């Protein structure tokens, strides 16, 4: 195949940017995810352009065309042009001058081969022009067609340029790979797993959640454990229950899958958001405690109640019974009939909270059969 066909090639604001560059005598090539995913019949999100035009010239062209331009990463050659409210990243061809495993010093280039050589995987080094004509300077198309995630050139060199590529190697295989991980790439990741300590927790957290969002990341997480990468990221994590969780709950989201993996100080090691940290803790605590299915549904709601039920079953190597699932769903819909106002002024402060907890536990234990009157006349424990 030498040409691709896609809706975004026919009509998209990025085509206006490509036309702007082409008219000025420059190359403008789509690259990365948009080309890769189109060739794999996968959804396409962002459209990125690579060009031989240097950033100041891209900015000047945008100004002349009255296109808003943002120098988002100008030191690394990236300018974002906003057309019809759609951001389009334009990055100058470049080559690495110096790397330290986290950041790179780059020099701009007019040679597409140099630009391709600095990319991570061969499947990400495939370009196409505005008409869909494929430009494949590293012959990455066969790897893409075989769904083989392979580093560009020497895997060890690519990893040491940016140690986050270790995690990206596993993440890309989880989403796009088939027929086992590339052995040379896997060896390079295993030998350099210690380099992940140089990468910010935020970057690692983003990659880990993307990896766990793949349809079935269990085989990849098992490979990460065998190579020592998982222990470097999350000491104490166990990939075995994840296979069972996905079998029980195929549509489990990334945070639930992360809870299933476990490990030490997970939220801090991955710099999770406050919302994800709170949910991770709730799922872990409720699944590992002795809460009944009804209590899970009442306290967590239907979605997370079922998630905690599946998480517990995965840890214990059990199945989820239809009866327990029904109890979670019933509990999520039930409304506790007693309010704090019902107990005041007889109960105040901590005593009020304790009484509410007692009544709530009794109500859940009755399978929600106890009425408001039943609960308000329930004797206090001695």
QUIJOPE-V93236 format. One record per residue. N is the residue number from 1. RES is the residue in one small letter. D_FIRST is the distance of its C-alpha to the first C-alpha in Angstrom with 2 decimals. Layout:
n;res;d_first
N;RES;D_FIRST
N;RES;D_FIRST
This chain:
n;res;d_first
1;x;0.00
2;x;3.79
3;x;5.82
4;x;7.49
5;x;10.62
6;x;13.77
7;x;17.49
8;x;18.14
9;x;16.11
10;x;18.44
11;x;21.69
12;x;22.71
13;x;25.38
14;x;22.97
15;x;21.66
16;x;25.27
17;x;25.30
18;x;22.15
19;x;23.79
20;x;27.01
21;x;25.60
22;x;23.58
23;x;26.74
24;x;28.73
25;x;26.57
26;x;24.70
27;x;21.15
28;x;20.19
29;x;17.06
30;x;16.37
31;x;16.27
32;x;17.13
33;x;17.59
34;x;16.17
35;x;12.64
36;x;13.10
37;x;14.69
38;x;12.43
39;x;9.51
40;x;12.42
41;x;13.94
42;x;16.95
43;x;19.38
44;x;19.03
45;x;22.34
46;x;22.64
47;x;20.58
48;x;21.19
49;x;20.82
50;x;21.14
51;x;22.88
52;x;24.88
53;x;27.79
54;x;30.63
55;x;32.09
56;x;35.23
57;x;33.28
58;x;31.05
59;x;34.34
60;x;35.90
61;x;33.09
62;x;33.29
63;x;37.07
64;x;36.99
65;x;34.67
66;x;36.92
67;x;34.22
68;x;35.61
69;x;34.47
70;x;35.31
71;x;35.31
72;x;34.25
73;x;33.38
74;x;34.18
75;x;35.38
76;x;31.92
77;x;30.29
78;x;29.54
79;x;30.77
80;x;30.33
81;x;30.32
82;x;31.50
83;x;30.42
84;x;31.87
85;x;32.94
86;x;29.42
87;x;29.14
88;x;26.16
89;x;26.19
90;x;25.57
91;x;25.72
92;x;26.27
93;x;24.39
94;x;26.80
95;x;27.87
96;x;30.42
97;x;33.90
98;x;35.72
99;x;35.13
100;x;37.67
101;x;35.68
102;x;35.92
103;x;35.35
104;x;33.79
105;x;35.09
106;x;32.29
107;x;32.18
108;x;30.02
109;x;27.59
110;x;25.67
111;x;23.24
112;x;19.95
113;x;19.99
114;x;23.38
115;x;22.21
116;x;19.39
117;x;21.99
118;x;24.28
119;x;21.99
120;x;22.70
121;x;19.67
122;x;16.45
123;x;14.61
124;x;16.58
125;x;15.80
126;x;12.34
127;x;12.87
128;x;11.70
129;x;14.04
130;x;15.97
131;x;13.70
132;x;10.63
133;x;9.17
134;x;7.95
135;x;10.79
136;x;10.99
137;x;14.48
138;x;15.25
139;x;12.21
140;x;12.39
141;x;8.93
142;x;10.37
143;x;13.43
144;x;11.99
145;x;10.38
146;x;13.85
147;x;15.64
148;x;17.52
149;x;19.45
150;x;20.24
151;x;22.18
152;x;21.12
153;x;23.33
154;x;26.73
155;x;27.08
156;x;30.78
157;x;30.34
158;x;27.84
159;x;30.26
160;x;33.28
161;x;31.80
162;x;31.86
163;x;33.28
164;x;31.82
165;x;28.53
166;x;30.28
167;x;30.38
168;x;26.88
169;x;25.65
170;x;27.33
171;x;26.43
172;x;22.66
173;x;22.97
174;x;25.10
175;x;22.55
176;x;19.18
177;x;20.12
178;x;20.64
179;x;22.48
180;x;24.98
181;x;25.12
182;x;24.14
183;x;27.53
184;x;27.55
185;x;26.76
186;x;29.37
187;x;31.93
188;x;31.49
189;x;32.00
190;x;35.05
191;x;36.64
192;x;36.30
193;x;37.11
194;x;40.32
195;x;38.47
196;x;37.74
197;x;41.36
198;x;40.40
199;x;38.02
200;x;39.58
201;x;40.28
202;x;38.68
203;x;35.25
204;x;35.56
205;x;36.70
206;x;33.77
207;x;31.27
208;x;33.36
209;x;33.49
210;x;29.73
211;x;29.35
212;x;32.00
213;x;30.39
214;x;27.43
215;x;27.66
216;x;29.28
217;x;30.08
218;x;32.81
219;x;31.08
220;x;29.99
221;x;33.50
222;x;34.94
223;x;32.88
224;x;34.07
225;x;37.60
226;x;37.32
227;x;36.02
228;x;38.80
229;x;36.61
230;x;37.95
231;x;41.52
232;x;40.89
233;x;39.73
234;x;42.01
235;x;44.90
236;x;46.10
237;x;42.95
238;x;42.40
239;x;38.96
240;x;40.47
241;x;41.61
242;x;38.22
243;x;36.87
244;x;39.87
245;x;39.55
246;x;35.97
247;x;37.16
248;x;40.10
249;x;38.45
250;x;34.64
251;x;34.38
252;x;36.49
253;x;35.62
254;x;35.22
255;x;38.92
256;x;40.14
257;x;37.89
258;x;39.23
259;x;42.74
260;x;42.00
261;x;40.99
262;x;44.25
263;x;45.32
264;x;47.78
265;x;47.97
266;x;44.47
267;x;44.76
268;x;46.06
269;x;43.67
270;x;40.70
271;x;42.53
272;x;41.83
273;x;42.79
274;x;46.25
275;x;44.94
276;x;42.74
277;x;45.63
278;x;48.07
279;x;45.89
280;x;45.10
281;x;48.84
282;x;49.77
283;x;47.34
284;x;48.43
285;x;52.15
286;x;52.29
287;x;50.25
288;x;52.32
289;x;55.62
290;x;57.59
291;x;56.87
292;x;56.93
293;x;54.01
294;x;56.17
295;x;56.70
296;x;52.98
297;x;52.30
298;x;55.19
299;x;54.51
300;x;50.69
301;x;49.83
302;x;47.76
303;x;44.34
304;x;45.57
305;x;48.37
306;x;45.94
307;x;43.81
308;x;46.92
309;x;47.88
310;x;44.54
311;x;44.74
312;x;48.22
313;x;47.21
314;x;44.31
315;x;46.75
316;x;49.36
317;x;47.00
318;x;48.15
319;x;46.83
320;x;47.43
321;x;49.94
322;x;49.61
323;x;53.14
324;x;52.37
325;x;49.33
326;x;51.57
327;x;54.15
328;x;51.67
329;x;50.58
330;x;54.24
331;x;55.32
332;x;52.66
333;x;54.09
334;x;57.76
335;x;59.75
336;x;62.46
337;x;65.66
338;x;67.68
339;x;67.47
340;x;69.19
341;x;71.53
342;x;72.80
343;x;74.10
344;x;75.68
345;x;78.27
346;x;79.23
347;x;76.23
348;x;75.20
349;x;72.88
350;x;71.70
351;x;73.79
352;x;71.90
353;x;68.52
354;x;69.90
355;x;71.29
356;x;68.04
357;x;66.17
358;x;68.82
359;x;68.59
360;x;64.80
361;x;64.77
362;x;67.34
363;x;65.38
364;x;62.15
365;x;64.19
366;x;65.59
367;x;62.09
368;x;62.84
369;x;65.83
370;x;68.42
371;x;69.43
372;x;70.40
373;x;74.07
374;x;73.46
375;x;71.84
376;x;74.44
377;x;77.24
378;x;75.64
379;x;78.07
380;x;77.20
381;x;76.67
382;x;79.69
